[in-house]
């Protein structure tokens, strides 16, 4: 499989939520991965590399709009293309 299109650079802060100002749709055309404290995580909703945090969805808790509540967890964050 040859991918002839150039992948955009990963930003310092990125969100999965399309309503967020930190959402970049072009990046989600490619598969990305997040390493948090040396382990790959698949449940990350938003990350910030420079500030060292990720937001992950809480299990069943929802806000008043029906969106999952997120918890901020601090540590070493690395983003990469798979």
RAHU-V761683 format. One record per pair of residues at least 6 apart in sequence whose C-alpha atoms are under 7 Angstrom apart, sorted by the first residue. I is the first residue (numbers start at 1). GAP is how many residues later the second one is. Records with the same first field share a line. If there is no record, write none. Layout:
BEGIN
I = GAP ; GAP
END
This chain:
BEGIN
8 = 19
12 = 36 ; 37 ; 38
13 = 9 ; 34 ; 35 ; 36
14 = 8 ; 9 ; 32 ; 33 ; 34
15 = 7 ; 8 ; 30 ; 31 ; 32
16 = 7 ; 29 ; 30
17 = 6
31 = 50 ; 51
32 = 48 ; 49 ; 50
33 = 7 ; 46 ; 47 ; 48 ; 49
34 = 6 ; 7 ; 44 ; 45 ; 46
35 = 6 ; 42 ; 43 ; 44
36 = 39 ; 40 ; 41 ; 42
37 = 38 ; 39 ; 40
43 = 13
44 = 10 ; 11 ; 12
45 = 10 ; 11 ; 12
46 = 8 ; 9
47 = 6 ; 7 ; 8
48 = 6
49 = 28 ; 29
52 = 22 ; 23 ; 24 ; 25
53 = 19 ; 20 ; 21 ; 22 ; 24
54 = 18 ; 19 ; 20
55 = 15 ; 16 ; 17 ; 18
56 = 14 ; 15 ; 16
57 = 11 ; 12 ; 13 ; 14
58 = 10 ; 11 ; 12 ; 13
61 = 7 ; 8
62 = 6 ; 7
63 = 6
END
